[in-house]
Amino acid sequence: MKLLLVGGGGFRVPQILSVLANPNLPLNLTEVCLYDVADDRLAVMKDVVNQLGYMNLPTVTTTTDMVDAVKGADFIFSAMRIGGTCGRVIDEREALTRGILGQETVGAGGYAYAFRTIPEAMRLAETVKQHAPDAWIINFTNPAGIITQAMRTVHPRVTGICDTPIGLVRRASLIAGFDEKDITYDYIGLNHLGWLRSLNAGGDDVLPSILADDNQLVRLEEARTVGFDWVRALGMIPNEYLYYYYFNRESVEKISTGQTRGEFLQAQQGSFYDAAQADPARAGDLWTQAHNEREATYMAESRDEGESRREEDMGGGYEHVALELMTALAAGTPARMILGVANNDGDSLIIPQLRDDAVVEVPCVVDSNGITPINQGPLSGPELGLVTSVKACEELVIDAAISGDKTLAWRALAAHPLVDSVAVAKDVLDAYIDKNPQIAKTFE
């Protein structure tokens, strides 16, 4: 069995390979191919992996040819970063300069990332459709909901993954004293825009007891981030990225006064790759140091100044979600997971107010027959309004990127709930096109 990692020179590749080194891996994995457009970064990742002591890995190959990479692949993990961290810096800073949120997956910054990524993501989907039509594409590339939906217009065997929803479920289950396998739950929304609405054990919903207890809520990063009073007002636990919607003004102010996440990662990862190329023998140690710092500073703007991220909040990871998904599909051992799937992938529409092909994020059962979403309770009220509004904008983004229509792109930005001016939306779009050649290419 061949696994392809698209973005194989990327910083997080060792995280994925670490879970594949398990000697008890229930998969007959014979090759892991790292595909990237950058030879130098592929070489660094090979050095890192060799030095981290992953003793049970299958053969690791590298290539810069997409067709060669795709041929023979059974699973494809897509974690491309078109434009690198330089592109992310532009995405975030140009938005912040205009007083609106600059974040990689939410709002204007996320849409800029999508504009330059969709064409390449669809090229990958076309290549898979032609050269490995039975392969599953497991998409990590942000903004994951948009990219997954765009790729599915070409190749239906695409699903989006994210570790934040299932991480929330697992931590909430642990707080309630249950293993995740012993509970059922209601979670619904879009990627980086969803809510945990119930947590059932033995026929009882234990979520209300968590919400009522400060000693339990304090163990949930999501509750600490948006406040105990607000999660109690909601009666549910929001995905951590809803911080940017509930505290838009505060988050913009915090990010604007310091270094953006993109600027931090550009400096940190640039230093790492430079140092690893200059001293290949230390690549593994250099990567470990940079990785630990990266994890500890994740979403720092959502915490008080000087507040460190708790160790319990850093567990899991999307690599574990991807492995669990791949194992369930290949080995047939059923798994229950929260995934990005089409609204009509089940027996009925998951969110009836959305289009049939809209990618939503809900619990699913996965086995050798594929991925089957589990219908959740109806979405209503402000949550439904937010989901329908954001999804409509996402679909404009996809249409704009496919057609190269700048007017559609302007409409997508202007209609987003976190962009408060049509004029600002046009101005930031013009800035993205002017300063990022890859976005300009989309709208030629």
N, C-alpha and C positions, 0 to 999 in steps of 0.2 A: 504494500500500500504506500502510495506517495502522497506526502503533504507538501504543499507549496505555501511559502510565506511571502506575500507581496509586501514590499517594504522591508526586505531582508537585511538591509544595512541599517535599519532604524534602531534607536537606542533601547527599545523595550524587547527586542528579539530574545535576549537571554532569559527573560521571564517566561516566555513561551516554551523555550527549549528545556527549562528547568523541570517543567511538569512532564515532559516527554521522556525524561531520563529515568523515570520510575521503572525498576526492573519488573514490576508486576503490572505494567501497562497492558490492559486487556485488548490490545490492538496489534495486528501484525504489520507494524510500521517499518518499512524497509528503507525509505529515503525521505529526508527533509531537504527540500530545495529552497534556498534563499535567493529571491529575485529582487534586484534593485537596479536603478539606472546609474548608481555611483559605485564604481569598482573599489575606490579607496575605503568607503564605509563598509562594504562587504568584507574586505580584508581585515578591518578592525574587529568586526563582529566574529569572524573566524578565530582571531586571536583571543578575544574575550571568552568565547565558548570553550576553546581548548584549555584555557587556564582556570576556568571555574570548576573543573573536575567533574563534568557530566559524563560518567563512565558508561552509561547504558544507552546512549543515543544511537539511533540508526545512522546510516551514512548521511553526512551533511554535504550537500553540493551547493555551488553558487553559480549564478548566471546573470547577465544583463540583457538577455534575449527573452522577451515575453512569450513568444510562441514555444521556444524550447522549454521554458519554465512550466507552461501549462500542459504540454503534452504528457499524457500518462498520469496526471494528477487525479486523485480521488477526492481530496479535500483541499480547499484553497482558503487560507486565512488572509484576508485583505486588510492591511494596515498601512496604506499608502499615505504619504504626506506631501502632496503636490505643493511645491514652493518652499518646503522646509520651514524652519523656524523664522526665517526672514519674512516669509509670507504672513506668518502668524503675527509678527510684530506690526506689520502694516495694517492687518485686519483690526487689531485691537487699538492701536494708537490713533488711527484716523477716526475711529468712532469716538474715542474718549476726547479727542481734540474738539469735537462738536457737541460734547456734553451728553452723549448717549453711551450705553454699555458697550464696552469692548471686551468680548469674551469669545473663546474659540468655538463654542457650540450654540450659544444663545444670542439671538438678536442679530444685529448688523454684522458683527465679526464672524458669526457662524455662517451667515449667508455668503459673505465674501469667500470664506473657505470652500463652501459648496460650489460657487460659481467657477472656481478654477479646478475643482476636483471632479465634478460630474463628467466632463468629457473624457478624462482618463479612466474613471471608474467604468464608464460605459464601453470604452475600448477594451478593458479587461473582460467585461461581461461578454462582448462579442467574440473575443479570442477563446474564452471558455466554451461558449456555445458552439464554435466551429471545431475546436481541437479536443475538448474534454466535456462533451455535452451532459454526461451523467454525473459530473463532479458537483459537489455542494460548495457554494461560496459562503463563507462565514465572515460577515463584514464587521470589522472593528472601526473602519475609517469614519471619522467625524466630519460633519454632523451625521451620526449614524442613521437616523430615521430617513433623512433626505437622500443620502447616498444609497441606502438599501432600496428605497422606492424607485429611484432612477434606474438602478441596475436591473430591477425586476421587470422593467419594460422591455429588456432584451433577453434575459435568462431567468426563468421562474425559480430555479433552485438557489435562491439567495435568501439568507436570513440575517437579521442584525442582532448583535449581542452587546450587552453592557453589563458591567458587574455591579453597578450601583443598586438596581432594584432588588436583585436576589441577595445582595449583601445586607440590605435593609431588612429583608424578611428573615434572614438567618440570625442577625443580631437581635431582632425583636423576639424571635422564637427562643433564643438562649436566655434572654432576660425573663421571659415567662416560664422558663424551666423546661422547655421542650426541645427535642431535636427537630430540625426542619422537616425531616421525613415523616414525622408524626403529626404534622399540622396541615391544614389547608388554609388558603388565604385568598383574598380578593385584592388584586392590584390591576390598575387600568390607567392608560394614558398614552403618551407618545414618548419617544426617547428623550430623556432628561426633562420630562414633564408628565409625571404620574404620581399616583397616591396609593398607599397601602391602607385599605379601608376596613379590613377585618383579618383576624388571625384566629382560626378555629382549632380547638383541641378537644377531642372527646365530645363534640357537639356544642361546646361553649365558645363564644367569642371572647378571647382574653385581651384583645386590644384595649377595651375600655378600662380595664384594671391597670394597664401600663400607663395610659393617659392620665389616670387619676393619681399616680404615685410619683412624686418628684424623684425619689431614690431610683426608680426604674427609668424614668425619662432622661435623667442625667447621663445614662449610659448609651443613649442614642444621639449620635452626632447630628442627625437631622433635627431633632427636637432642640438641642442646644443652639443650633444655627438659627432657627426661625423663632425660637422662644416657646416656653411651655404654655403660655397663655394662648398663643396662636394655634398650636396644634390641638389644644383643647377646644378652642373655638371652632376649628375645622372638624374635629371628631375623627381625624385620621392623620397619618404621618406622610408628609410630602417627600418626594424625591429631593435630594439635597440641592439639585440645580434650581428648584423653585425659589431658593433664596434670592436669585436674581430678579424674579418677578415680585416677590413679596417685599423685598427691600431694594428696589431698583435704585432709588436716590442714594441710599447709603452705600451700596456696592459701587456705584459709579464714583462717588466721592473717594472711597477708600482706594480704588484702583488708580484713580487719576493722580493721587498725591504721591505715588511711589512708582516702583518698577512694575511693569505689567508681567503677567505670567510668561508671555512670549519672549519678552526681553530677558527675563531670568533664564529661561531655557536656552535661548540663543547663546547667551554668555556661557552658561554652564556646559551645555553640550558641545559648543564650539571648542571650549577649552579641553573637554574630555577627548574629542576626536583628534585634536592637534597633539595632545600629550601622548595618546595611545599610538599615533602614527610615528611620533618621534622616539618613543620607547616601547616597542611592541611587547617586550617581556613583562611590562607592568600593566598591560591592558585590562586584565581581570580585576586587579586591585583598584585601578582607576575607575572602572565601571561600577564596582560595588560602592565606592565612596559617593560617586555622583548619584547613583540610584537611591541610596538611603536619604540623601539630601532632598532629592526630588519628591519622594514619598512624604517626607515630613512637612514639606511646604505646600502641599496640594490644597487648593482653595483657601489659602491663608487669609484672603480678604473677608471670609465669612466668620473669622474668629477675632476675638479682642486682641489688641496689640500685645505682643509678648506671650500670647497663649500658644502652647505647643499642641500639636496633634497627638491624640492619645493612641497608644499602641493598638488598642482594641478596634480602633476605627480604620486601621490600615491592613486588616486581614483580607484574605481572598484574593481577588484579581481576575481580570477578564480572561487570562490564560487558563484558569481553572474552569471557567464557564465554557470556553471554547473546547477544552478537552472533554468535558462532560457531554457536550452536544455531539461532538464527533464520535465519542464512544457509543452513545445511545443510537445514533444513526447507523454506525458500522456494525456494532456487536449486537444490537437489538435489545439491550437491557433498558427497560423503560425508565425515563427520567422526567421529572416535572421541573420546568424551567421558565423563566420570564424572557421572552424573545420578541424581536421585531418581526412581525408577520403581516400579511395583507388582511385587510378588514374582512374579506370574504373567504379566507382560508378555512373557516369552519363551516358548520351546517347553516349558520345564519350570520348576518352582519354583526360584528362585535360592537361597533358603535354605529347605530343605524343612521345617524346624522352625517356620517362621512361617506366619501366615495368608496366603491367596492375595492379599488386597488390601493387605498390609503394604507400606509404601513403604520401599525399601532403596536404598542408594547403591552403584552398580557401574558399570564401563565399559559404554558403549553405542555402537552404530553409529547415526548419524543421517543420514537423507537425505529425499528428497521423499516417501518411503513412510511416514515416521514415525520412531519411536525404538524400536530393538531392543536389549535388554540382551544382553550377552555373558556366558554362564555362567562362573563362576569356580570355583576349587577349593573343596572342602567347607570349611565353617567348623566348627571343633571346639574342644574344651577350654574354658579360661576365657573366651576370646573369644566363643565361641558362647553360653556362659552369660550373659555380660554383655549381648550383643545381644538374646537372647530375653527377658531380664529387663526391659531398658529398653523394648523394643518393647511388651511387655505393659502397662507403665505408660503408654506413649504412647496406646495404644488405650483405656485407661481414661479418660485425659484427654479424648480425642475424644468418647467416649460421655457423659462427665459434662457437657461443654460443650453438646452437642446436646440432651441431655435436661434439663439444669438440675439434675442430681442431685448434691447436695453430698456424699452418702456415697461415690459413685464418685470424686469429686474427692479426698476424704480417702484413699481406698484407693490412688489413683494416687500421691499424695505419700508415703504411708507405705511403699509397696513400693519406692520408688526406692532404688537402692544407695547414694546419697549422703545419704539421710535416715535417721538411726539411731534414731528413736523414733516410735512411733505417736502418742504424746501430743504431741510436737513437731510432727508433721505436721498434727494437728488444730488446734493453736494457731496455726501459721503460716497455715493456710487461713482460719481465723477472722479473723486480722489482715488478710489480703489483702481479704477481703470487706468488712470494716469500713472500711478506709482507701481502697479504690479503688472508686468507684461503678460503673465499667464491669465489674469482676469481680462486684460485687454484683448487677448487672443480669442476668448470666448465670445466677445461681442464685436468682432471684426465685421 
